[in-house]
Amino acid sequence: MEENSKVTPTEVKGWNWGAFMFNWMWGIGNKSYLPLLVFIPLFNIVWIFIVGAKGNEWAWENGDYKDVATFKAVQATWNRAGLVAFVVAIIGSLLYFMFIGIIMSLVVNSLSTSGY
């Protein structure tokens, strides 16, 4: 059994979609409180990317995982949920902007044909 130490194994490092998308909730769930800095306006735009990149390392250092496999299994759930949330957010944003574009186009066409 591999013991959790303060040295982060290389296989733990990497991007974490759960930390990126669910930053403050992920932080609390993983005993890592640096993600709470996302509540600072404007700073949070940059900080969410740092949390996504460094999240696994913080979770390993603050967690009590018995080995890397257990850690990866726990973070795999966060990663799946985060990736799904990211895809849904992108699709939702695209649909939103398409809808706004269509509405604005209809309004402009309506105004131009009514003589305003």
mmCIF file of the C-alpha atoms, coordinates in Angstrom:
data_MODEL
# 
_entry.id   MODEL 
# 
loop_
_atom_site.group_PDB 
_atom_site.id 
_atom_site.type_symbol 
_atom_site.label_atom_id 
_atom_site.label_alt_id 
_atom_site.label_comp_id 
_atom_site.label_asym_id 
_atom_site.label_entity_id 
_atom_site.label_seq_id 
_atom_site.pdbx_PDB_ins_code 
_atom_site.Cartn_x 
_atom_site.Cartn_y 
_atom_site.Cartn_z 
_atom_site.occupancy 
_atom_site.B_iso_or_equiv 
_atom_site.pdbx_formal_charge 
_atom_site.auth_seq_id 
_atom_site.auth_comp_id 
_atom_site.auth_asym_id 
_atom_site.auth_atom_id 
_atom_site.pdbx_PDB_model_num 
ATOM 1   C CA . MET A 1 1   ? 0.000   0.000  0.000   1.00 0.00 ? 1   MET A CA 1 
ATOM 2   C CA . GLU A 1 2   ? 1.396   3.346  -1.065  1.00 0.00 ? 2   GLU A CA 1 
ATOM 3   C CA . GLU A 1 3   ? 1.348   5.931  1.699   1.00 0.00 ? 3   GLU A CA 1 
ATOM 4   C CA . ASN A 1 4   ? 0.089   9.469  1.097   1.00 0.00 ? 4   ASN A CA 1 
ATOM 5   C CA . SER A 1 5   ? 2.906   11.933 1.639   1.00 0.00 ? 5   SER A CA 1 
ATOM 6   C CA . LYS A 1 6   ? 3.288   15.646 1.013   1.00 0.00 ? 6   LYS A CA 1 
ATOM 7   C CA . VAL A 1 7   ? 5.167   14.815 -2.184  1.00 0.00 ? 7   VAL A CA 1 
ATOM 8   C CA . THR A 1 8   ? 2.618   14.656 -4.982  1.00 0.00 ? 8   THR A CA 1 
ATOM 9   C CA . PRO A 1 9   ? 3.070   11.648 -7.281  1.00 0.00 ? 9   PRO A CA 1 
ATOM 10  C CA . THR A 1 10  ? 3.333   12.524 -10.959 1.00 0.00 ? 10  THR A CA 1 
ATOM 11  C CA . GLU A 1 11  ? 0.394   10.258 -11.841 1.00 0.00 ? 11  GLU A CA 1 
ATOM 12  C CA . VAL A 1 12  ? -1.848  12.441 -9.652  1.00 0.00 ? 12  VAL A CA 1 
ATOM 13  C CA . LYS A 1 13  ? -0.992  15.687 -11.424 1.00 0.00 ? 13  LYS A CA 1 
ATOM 14  C CA . GLY A 1 14  ? -3.137  16.964 -14.269 1.00 0.00 ? 14  GLY A CA 1 
ATOM 15  C CA . TRP A 1 15  ? -6.280  18.860 -15.189 1.00 0.00 ? 15  TRP A CA 1 
ATOM 16  C CA . ASN A 1 16  ? -9.376  18.326 -13.054 1.00 0.00 ? 16  ASN A CA 1 
ATOM 17  C CA . TRP A 1 17  ? -12.709 19.244 -14.674 1.00 0.00 ? 17  TRP A CA 1 
ATOM 18  C CA . GLY A 1 18  ? -14.507 18.883 -11.356 1.00 0.00 ? 18  GLY A CA 1 
ATOM 19  C CA . ALA A 1 19  ? -12.207 21.393 -9.704  1.00 0.00 ? 19  ALA A CA 1 
ATOM 20  C CA . PHE A 1 20  ? -12.605 23.738 -12.677 1.00 0.00 ? 20  PHE A CA 1 
ATOM 21  C CA . MET A 1 21  ? -16.409 23.643 -12.909 1.00 0.00 ? 21  MET A CA 1 
ATOM 22  C CA . PHE A 1 22  ? -17.413 23.025 -9.287  1.00 0.00 ? 22  PHE A CA 1 
ATOM 23  C CA . ASN A 1 23  ? -14.455 24.918 -7.794  1.00 0.00 ? 23  ASN A CA 1 
ATOM 24  C CA . TRP A 1 24  ? -15.665 25.948 -4.328  1.00 0.00 ? 24  TRP A CA 1 
ATOM 25  C CA . MET A 1 25  ? -17.803 22.823 -3.792  1.00 0.00 ? 25  MET A CA 1 
ATOM 26  C CA . TRP A 1 26  ? -14.973 20.625 -5.008  1.00 0.00 ? 26  TRP A CA 1 
ATOM 27  C CA . GLY A 1 27  ? -12.594 22.445 -2.653  1.00 0.00 ? 27  GLY A CA 1 
ATOM 28  C CA . ILE A 1 28  ? -14.768 21.880 0.405   1.00 0.00 ? 28  ILE A CA 1 
ATOM 29  C CA . GLY A 1 29  ? -15.333 18.239 -0.573  1.00 0.00 ? 29  GLY A CA 1 
ATOM 30  C CA . ASN A 1 30  ? -11.601 17.684 -0.945  1.00 0.00 ? 30  ASN A CA 1 
ATOM 31  C CA . LYS A 1 31  ? -10.453 19.624 2.152   1.00 0.00 ? 31  LYS A CA 1 
ATOM 32  C CA . SER A 1 32  ? -8.780  22.178 -0.096  1.00 0.00 ? 32  SER A CA 1 
ATOM 33  C CA . TYR A 1 33  ? -9.839  25.702 0.694   1.00 0.00 ? 33  TYR A CA 1 
ATOM 34  C CA . LEU A 1 34  ? -7.848  27.700 -1.871  1.00 0.00 ? 34  LEU A CA 1 
ATOM 35  C CA . PRO A 1 35  ? -10.695 27.251 -4.387  1.00 0.00 ? 35  PRO A CA 1 
ATOM 36  C CA . LEU A 1 36  ? -12.823 29.485 -2.144  1.00 0.00 ? 36  LEU A CA 1 
ATOM 37  C CA . LEU A 1 37  ? -10.879 32.395 -3.631  1.00 0.00 ? 37  LEU A CA 1 
ATOM 38  C CA . VAL A 1 38  ? -13.241 32.142 -6.621  1.00 0.00 ? 38  VAL A CA 1 
ATOM 39  C CA . PHE A 1 39  ? -15.565 34.393 -4.627  1.00 0.00 ? 39  PHE A CA 1 
ATOM 40  C CA . ILE A 1 40  ? -13.243 37.352 -5.300  1.00 0.00 ? 40  ILE A CA 1 
ATOM 41  C CA . PRO A 1 41  ? -14.729 39.223 -8.280  1.00 0.00 ? 41  PRO A CA 1 
ATOM 42  C CA . LEU A 1 42  ? -12.591 39.456 -11.445 1.00 0.00 ? 42  LEU A CA 1 
ATOM 43  C CA . PHE A 1 43  ? -9.806  37.421 -9.790  1.00 0.00 ? 43  PHE A CA 1 
ATOM 44  C CA . ASN A 1 44  ? -12.068 34.386 -10.120 1.00 0.00 ? 44  ASN A CA 1 
ATOM 45  C CA . ILE A 1 45  ? -11.856 34.480 -13.921 1.00 0.00 ? 45  ILE A CA 1 
ATOM 46  C CA . VAL A 1 46  ? -8.181  33.525 -13.713 1.00 0.00 ? 46  VAL A CA 1 
ATOM 47  C CA . TRP A 1 47  ? -8.445  31.513 -10.500 1.00 0.00 ? 47  TRP A CA 1 
ATOM 48  C CA . ILE A 1 48  ? -10.838 28.871 -11.899 1.00 0.00 ? 48  ILE A CA 1 
ATOM 49  C CA . PHE A 1 49  ? -8.150  27.878 -14.403 1.00 0.00 ? 49  PHE A CA 1 
ATOM 50  C CA . ILE A 1 50  ? -5.541  27.634 -11.650 1.00 0.00 ? 50  ILE A CA 1 
ATOM 51  C CA . VAL A 1 51  ? -7.927  25.490 -9.589  1.00 0.00 ? 51  VAL A CA 1 
ATOM 52  C CA . GLY A 1 52  ? -8.490  23.194 -12.588 1.00 0.00 ? 52  GLY A CA 1 
ATOM 53  C CA . ALA A 1 53  ? -4.749  22.842 -13.142 1.00 0.00 ? 53  ALA A CA 1 
ATOM 54  C CA . LYS A 1 54  ? -3.594  22.506 -9.517  1.00 0.00 ? 54  LYS A CA 1 
ATOM 55  C CA . GLY A 1 55  ? -6.684  20.907 -7.963  1.00 0.00 ? 55  GLY A CA 1 
ATOM 56  C CA . ASN A 1 56  ? -5.449  17.316 -8.029  1.00 0.00 ? 56  ASN A CA 1 
ATOM 57  C CA . GLU A 1 57  ? -2.242  18.285 -6.270  1.00 0.00 ? 57  GLU A CA 1 
ATOM 58  C CA . TRP A 1 58  ? -4.117  20.193 -3.554  1.00 0.00 ? 58  TRP A CA 1 
ATOM 59  C CA . ALA A 1 59  ? -6.575  17.341 -3.062  1.00 0.00 ? 59  ALA A CA 1 
ATOM 60  C CA . TRP A 1 60  ? -3.734  14.824 -2.715  1.00 0.00 ? 60  TRP A CA 1 
ATOM 61  C CA . GLU A 1 61  ? -1.837  16.985 -0.228  1.00 0.00 ? 61  GLU A CA 1 
ATOM 62  C CA . ASN A 1 62  ? -4.911  17.691 1.917   1.00 0.00 ? 62  ASN A CA 1 
ATOM 63  C CA . GLY A 1 63  ? -6.651  14.334 1.580   1.00 0.00 ? 63  GLY A CA 1 
ATOM 64  C CA . ASP A 1 64  ? -6.140  11.092 3.400   1.00 0.00 ? 64  ASP A CA 1 
ATOM 65  C CA . TYR A 1 65  ? -6.066  8.745  0.442   1.00 0.00 ? 65  TYR A CA 1 
ATOM 66  C CA . LYS A 1 66  ? -4.538  5.317  1.016   1.00 0.00 ? 66  LYS A CA 1 
ATOM 67  C CA . ASP A 1 67  ? -3.093  5.117  -2.512  1.00 0.00 ? 67  ASP A CA 1 
ATOM 68  C CA . VAL A 1 68  ? -3.067  6.690  -5.953  1.00 0.00 ? 68  VAL A CA 1 
ATOM 69  C CA . ALA A 1 69  ? -5.705  4.291  -7.312  1.00 0.00 ? 69  ALA A CA 1 
ATOM 70  C CA . THR A 1 70  ? -8.204  5.342  -4.641  1.00 0.00 ? 70  THR A CA 1 
ATOM 71  C CA . PHE A 1 71  ? -7.450  8.994  -5.308  1.00 0.00 ? 71  PHE A CA 1 
ATOM 72  C CA . LYS A 1 72  ? -7.915  8.559  -9.050  1.00 0.00 ? 72  LYS A CA 1 
ATOM 73  C CA . ALA A 1 73  ? -11.218 6.728  -8.532  1.00 0.00 ? 73  ALA A CA 1 
ATOM 74  C CA . VAL A 1 74  ? -12.587 9.567  -6.396  1.00 0.00 ? 74  VAL A CA 1 
ATOM 75  C CA . GLN A 1 75  ? -11.383 12.272 -8.767  1.00 0.00 ? 75  GLN A CA 1 
ATOM 76  C CA . ALA A 1 76  ? -12.690 10.370 -11.824 1.00 0.00 ? 76  ALA A CA 1 
ATOM 77  C CA . THR A 1 77  ? -16.224 11.005 -10.552 1.00 0.00 ? 77  THR A CA 1 
ATOM 78  C CA . TRP A 1 78  ? -15.497 14.713 -10.140 1.00 0.00 ? 78  TRP A CA 1 
ATOM 79  C CA . ASN A 1 79  ? -13.880 14.795 -13.590 1.00 0.00 ? 79  ASN A CA 1 
ATOM 80  C CA . ARG A 1 80  ? -16.866 13.170 -15.311 1.00 0.00 ? 80  ARG A CA 1 
ATOM 81  C CA . ALA A 1 81  ? -19.337 15.487 -13.593 1.00 0.00 ? 81  ALA A CA 1 
ATOM 82  C CA . GLY A 1 82  ? -17.204 18.541 -14.360 1.00 0.00 ? 82  GLY A CA 1 
ATOM 83  C CA . LEU A 1 83  ? -16.769 17.628 -18.012 1.00 0.00 ? 83  LEU A CA 1 
ATOM 84  C CA . VAL A 1 84  ? -20.516 17.037 -18.433 1.00 0.00 ? 84  VAL A CA 1 
ATOM 85  C CA . ALA A 1 85  ? -21.229 20.387 -16.754 1.00 0.00 ? 85  ALA A CA 1 
ATOM 86  C CA . PHE A 1 86  ? -18.710 22.094 -19.047 1.00 0.00 ? 86  PHE A CA 1 
ATOM 87  C CA . VAL A 1 87  ? -20.258 20.618 -22.209 1.00 0.00 ? 87  VAL A CA 1 
ATOM 88  C CA . VAL A 1 88  ? -23.768 21.521 -21.024 1.00 0.00 ? 88  VAL A CA 1 
ATOM 89  C CA . ALA A 1 89  ? -22.610 25.084 -20.251 1.00 0.00 ? 89  ALA A CA 1 
ATOM 90  C CA . ILE A 1 90  ? -21.046 25.479 -23.709 1.00 0.00 ? 90  ILE A CA 1 
ATOM 91  C CA . ILE A 1 91  ? -24.128 24.107 -25.481 1.00 0.00 ? 91  ILE A CA 1 
ATOM 92  C CA . GLY A 1 92  ? -26.412 26.237 -23.304 1.00 0.00 ? 92  GLY A CA 1 
ATOM 93  C CA . SER A 1 93  ? -24.358 29.354 -24.037 1.00 0.00 ? 93  SER A CA 1 
ATOM 94  C CA . LEU A 1 94  ? -24.425 28.692 -27.783 1.00 0.00 ? 94  LEU A CA 1 
ATOM 95  C CA . LEU A 1 95  ? -28.185 28.154 -27.746 1.00 0.00 ? 95  LEU A CA 1 
ATOM 96  C CA . TYR A 1 96  ? -28.655 31.308 -25.662 1.00 0.00 ? 96  TYR A CA 1 
ATOM 97  C CA . PHE A 1 97  ? -26.652 33.479 -28.069 1.00 0.00 ? 97  PHE A CA 1 
ATOM 98  C CA . MET A 1 98  ? -28.383 31.946 -31.083 1.00 0.00 ? 98  MET A CA 1 
ATOM 99  C CA . PHE A 1 99  ? -31.752 32.686 -29.490 1.00 0.00 ? 99  PHE A CA 1 
ATOM 100 C CA . ILE A 1 100 ? -30.747 36.293 -28.711 1.00 0.00 ? 100 ILE A CA 1 
ATOM 101 C CA . GLY A 1 101 ? -29.492 36.703 -32.299 1.00 0.00 ? 101 GLY A CA 1 
ATOM 102 C CA . ILE A 1 102 ? -32.745 35.401 -33.728 1.00 0.00 ? 102 ILE A CA 1 
ATOM 103 C CA . ILE A 1 103 ? -34.827 37.669 -31.478 1.00 0.00 ? 103 ILE A CA 1 
ATOM 104 C CA . MET A 1 104 ? -32.711 40.718 -32.353 1.00 0.00 ? 104 MET A CA 1 
ATOM 105 C CA . SER A 1 105 ? -32.963 39.871 -36.051 1.00 0.00 ? 105 SER A CA 1 
ATOM 106 C CA . LEU A 1 106 ? -36.746 39.613 -35.798 1.00 0.00 ? 106 LEU A CA 1 
ATOM 107 C CA . VAL A 1 107 ? -36.960 42.924 -33.933 1.00 0.00 ? 107 VAL A CA 1 
ATOM 108 C CA . VAL A 1 108 ? -34.736 44.711 -36.467 1.00 0.00 ? 108 VAL A CA 1 
ATOM 109 C CA . ASN A 1 109 ? -36.687 43.237 -39.394 1.00 0.00 ? 109 ASN A CA 1 
ATOM 110 C CA . SER A 1 110 ? -39.959 44.197 -37.742 1.00 0.00 ? 110 SER A CA 1 
ATOM 111 C CA . LEU A 1 111 ? -38.789 47.769 -37.163 1.00 0.00 ? 111 LEU A CA 1 
ATOM 112 C CA . SER A 1 112 ? -37.439 48.141 -40.692 1.00 0.00 ? 112 SER A CA 1 
ATOM 113 C CA . THR A 1 113 ? -40.649 46.894 -42.335 1.00 0.00 ? 113 THR A CA 1 
ATOM 114 C CA . SER A 1 114 ? -42.920 49.004 -40.109 1.00 0.00 ? 114 SER A CA 1 
ATOM 115 C CA . GLY A 1 115 ? -41.213 52.280 -41.058 1.00 0.00 ? 115 GLY A CA 1 
ATOM 116 C CA . TYR A 1 116 ? -39.479 53.157 -37.782 1.00 0.00 ? 116 TYR A CA 1 
# 
